[in-house]
Structures are given as C-alpha cells and as structure tokens.
C-alpha cells in the first residue's frame, strides 16, 4: 500500500494519459519543495492538470483544466507543471506564510532538482502579478513581496517573518561573517550587522547530533569573542507565548549593544 506522496503518484501513473500533468501542491512536493503536512498525508488528494483533454476523474484525485501552452517538453515520468507555475496554482491551497516558505525555497537551494532552485525573486514576483483574477492572486502577490533569496529552511522563514512583522529591521540571511582580523566566524541564519546581533535557529538535530552541537557551541563562542551577540531560537519560540519573548529578546540585544 503506497504511503508517501511520491509512491501514490507513481501508482497513479498508469491511469494518466498524454496531456496529464501533476500540478498544484502535488507538483510542488514532487519538485522537492516544502509543504505543510496536510498536503502530504496519505489521505490528501493528488492534483492532476489536463492539457487538451478531459481532466482525470477518480477517487483521491482533483483534476484541473490547464491551458495548452503549459504542456512541458517531453521528459521522464512523471510529467509535472513547472515549479513556479505550481507555486502560482497553489495560492488558493496554501496560507500566506506557507506561500512565502515555498517562494523562499524556490529562490534558495532547498530542492535537489535544478529547475526548482535559484529562481530570481523578480521572476517570482512577476509570476505572482501576471493574472490578478486568478484565485488567491492577492495572497500570492503579498507572499511574493515577502520572499527573499538566501533562506535555507522553512524555520528561518518563520523566524524572519515573526521578527520583521514585529517591527525589527530586515536581517541579512546566511551571510559569511568575519572578525576584524579576517577570522571566519560563521554563516548565521539571520544577521543584523549594524547592531552586531545574529540569530541561529536550532532544530532537533542541533541537540541530537553531538558533532553539530559542538560546532554550534564553537560558532557561538567565536561570535561572542568578536563582539557579536548571539540569539538562539527553537520551535517553541515561534508560537505564543514564546514568540513574544523571542521578539523582546532580540530587541534587548539591540539596546544592550548601543
């Protein structure tokens, strides 16, 4: 019994015909882009677009009629709509912040598929503005305004959105940082150079992997030794009441160093 989305798509392939393409959030998942769990669950529907033929009608599949110009060049199965188009199509299915996460992933290097990485932010904004009558168009345009290049994980996106929406300055993202004598300090998730504050988001692997844990300690010490203040954030800091305290902590670091 197939359990993963990729396995379910593979099982569906024999029922698809020429002109059928995986689309919307299903295509985003197959492109290796981050999605909320509800779209990856075993019971989540698969989205299939149809170009020049009737969309598939079967249990567990949502069909969509696509314009002929969307048909990609023949390639290895399964056929997918292009990743930027899949992001646009998914606007009605994702929240604002979920769209920003996918946009950050497209502008970054998260996917292992070349077509779904390193997309210029301006290309994403142009795609978001192309059809103002499309369902979810206003939300997509707002999401595109929040997309930044250089983000390396969904949690980095969440932290950035939380802090900037709270009125803190826009941070630099994953910038190699050096001390006064050229000593390499690290590449922090978020950096405010003027305030000499950096923030590192630490997922579970930062605590569970002894080698990563040791590297985190050494990196923090290097930054502190060179006059930077390091803020560490974990998952509970992204939801109430931890989010309020995280914002306040970063603000205190700004004040402390001035």
Helices and strands as residue ranges (DSSP letters): H 5-12, G 13-15, E 20-22, H 24-30, G 37-39, E 46-51, E 61-66, G 68-70, H 83-89, G 90-93, H 96-107, G 114-116, H 121-129, H 137-146, H 154-165, E 172-178, E 184-192, E 197-201, H 204-208, H 210-225, E 229-233, G 235-238, H 242-256
